């Protein structure tokens, strides 16, 4: 007795829905791989779960997913993105190409991968290196002159500060000398006064009043 026909409708229970998605996703991925192997087909498959998780499969002969999308665009005539996105894609390709060229030029300037270059290309690299060396030496000389100038400024500032320091020290010493001299003179006056003789006041002799009687 065969299985009854399953009604295709949304599974309300979230757990059952996730289990069913996982099983059927694995099944459709298996079918895509079988088509690739058995029929030498180029298959591209993109799945998004209800939670937003992405799963994808592409045939080993397909280097990137956009290759399949470009083919779809070409044969179906349907635009998968607007002109703004297409311009952005072209701009990204241009930047990538420029970046690759810059890496190649950088390797050449380092002396790498130059065996296949022609004489004219080598001459251009040599000229670029000479110009770069000239600019580097000019900048190096500019920095050297700036350092010498700063050194002279520091020396002059050091001389000025030493002069100010010596001047203040001399002023301090002069002040100490004057203080010692003033103290010496003050002590000298005190000593002179202490050596003066005592003065006595002579009282007049009063007559003997008894004798007068």
C-alpha positions in Angstrom: 0.0 0.0 0.0 1.6 3.3 -1.1 1.9 6.5 0.9 -0.8 9.0 0.8 -0.4 12.2 -1.1 1.1 14.9 1.0 -0.6 18.2 0.8 1.8 21.0 -0.1 1.3 23.9 2.2 3.2 25.9 4.7 4.3 24.0 7.7 3.1 25.9 10.7 5.4 24.3 13.3 8.8 26.1 13.1 10.8 23.1 14.2 9.2 20.8 11.7 9.5 23.4 9.0 13.3 23.7 9.7 13.8 19.9 9.7 11.9 19.6 6.4 13.9 22.4 4.8 17.2 20.8 5.8 16.2 17.4 4.4 14.8 18.8 1.1 17.7 21.2 0.7 20.1 18.2 1.0 18.0 16.4 -1.6 18.0 19.2 -4.1 21.8 19.7 -3.6 22.3 16.0 -4.3 20.2 16.3 -7.5 22.2 19.3 -8.7 25.5 17.4 -8.2 24.1 14.4 -10.0 23.1 16.6 -13.0 26.7 18.0 -13.0 28.4 14.6 -13.0 25.9 12.6 -15.2 25.1 15.2 -17.8 28.2 17.5 -17.7 25.8 20.4 -17.0 26.7 23.7 -15.5 24.4 24.0 -12.5 24.1 26.9 -10.1 21.8 26.8 -7.1 21.1 29.4 -4.4 18.8 28.8 -1.4 17.8 31.0 1.5 16.1 29.7 4.6 13.4 31.5 6.4 16.0 32.7 8.9 18.0 34.2 6.0 20.8 31.7 6.0 22.2 31.2 2.5 23.3 27.9 0.9 24.7 27.6 -2.6 26.0 25.1 -5.0 27.7 25.5 -8.4 29.3 23.1 -10.7 33.1 22.7 -10.4 33.5 24.0 -13.9 31.9 27.3 -12.8 34.5 29.6 -11.3 32.1 32.0 -9.8 28.4 32.4 -9.4 28.3 35.6 -11.5 29.4 33.5 -14.5 26.1 31.6 -14.5 24.2 34.9 -13.9 25.9 36.5 -16.8 24.9 33.6 -19.1 21.3 33.8 -17.8 21.3 37.5 -18.6 22.7 36.9 -22.1 20.4 34.1 -23.2 17.2 35.2 -21.4 17.5 38.9 -22.2 16.3 39.7 -18.7 18.2 42.3 -16.7 19.1 41.0 -13.2 20.2 44.4 -12.0 19.7 48.0 -13.0 22.2 50.2 -14.9 23.5 51.7 -11.7 24.6 48.3 -10.4 26.1 47.5 -13.8 28.1 50.7 -13.7 29.3 49.9 -10.2 30.4 46.4 -11.4 32.3 48.0 -14.3 34.0 50.5 -12.0 35.0 47.7 -9.6 36.5 45.7 -12.6 38.4 48.9 -13.7 39.8 49.5 -10.2 40.8 45.8 -9.9 42.6 46.0 -13.2 44.4 49.2 -12.2 45.4 47.6 -8.9 46.8 44.6 -10.7 48.8 46.8 -13.0 50.2 48.8 -10.1 51.3 45.6 -8.4 53.1 44.6 -11.6 54.8 48.0 -11.9 55.8 47.8 -8.3 57.5 44.4 -8.9 59.3 45.9 -11.9 60.5 48.8 -9.9 61.9 46.3 -7.3 63.8 44.6 -10.1 61.4 41.6 -10.2 59.9 39.9 -13.3 62.0 42.1 -15.7 63.4 39.3 -17.8 60.5 39.5 -20.3 60.5 43.2 -20.7 61.7 45.0 -23.8 64.4 47.6 -24.0 61.9 50.5 -24.1 60.1 49.2 -21.1 63.4 48.8 -19.2 64.4 52.4 -20.2 61.1 53.7 -18.8 61.7 51.9 -15.5 65.2 53.2 -15.3 64.1 56.8 -15.9 61.4 56.4 -13.2 64.0 55.1 -10.8 66.4 57.9 -11.5 63.6 60.5 -11.1 62.6 58.9 -7.8 66.2 58.8 -6.6 66.6 62.5 -7.4 63.4 63.4 -5.5 64.5 61.3 -2.5 67.9 63.0 -2.4 66.3 66.4 -2.7 63.9 65.6 0.2 66.8 64.2 2.2 68.8 67.5 1.7 65.7 69.5 2.7 65.4 67.5 5.9 69.1 67.8 6.6 69.0 71.6 6.2 66.0 71.8 8.5 67.8 69.8 11.2 70.8 72.0 11.0 68.6 75.1 11.3 66.9 73.6 14.4 70.3 72.8 15.8 71.5 76.4 15.5 68.3 77.6 17.0 68.7 75.3 20.0 72.4 76.4 20.4 71.4 80.1 20.4 68.6 79.4 22.9 71.0 77.4 25.1 73.5 80.3 25.1 70.8 82.8 26.0 69.6 80.6 28.9 73.2 80.2 30.2 73.7 83.9 30.0 70.5 84.6 32.0 71.5 81.9 34.5 75.0 83.3 35.0 73.6 86.9 35.3 71.1 85.8 38.0 73.9 83.9 39.8 76.1 87.0 39.7 73.3 89.2 41.0 72.7 86.7 43.8 76.4 86.7 44.7 76.6 90.5 44.6 73.6 90.7 46.9 75.2 88.3 49.4 78.4 90.4 49.4 76.5 93.6 50.1 74.6 91.8 52.9 77.9 90.6 54.4 79.4 94.1 54.2 76.4 95.8 55.8 76.5 93.2 58.5 80.2 93.9 59.1 79.7 97.6 59.3 76.8 97.2 61.6 78.8 95.0 64.0 81.7 97.4 63.8 79.6 100.3 65.1 78.3 98.2 67.9 81.8 97.2 68.9 83.0 100.8 68.8 80.2 101.9 71.1 80.9 99.1 73.5 84.5 100.2 74.0 83.7 103.8 74.9 84.6 104.7 78.6 81.9 105.2 81.2 81.1 108.8 82.0 80.6 109.8 85.6 78.7 112.8 86.8 80.5 114.6 89.6 78.2 115.8 92.2 79.1 119.0 93.9 80.2 118.7 97.5 77.6 120.1 99.8 78.8 122.1 102.9 78.4 120.4 106.2 75.4 121.9 107.7 76.4 120.9 111.3 79.8 122.5 111.0 78.1 125.7 109.8 76.2 125.8 113.0 
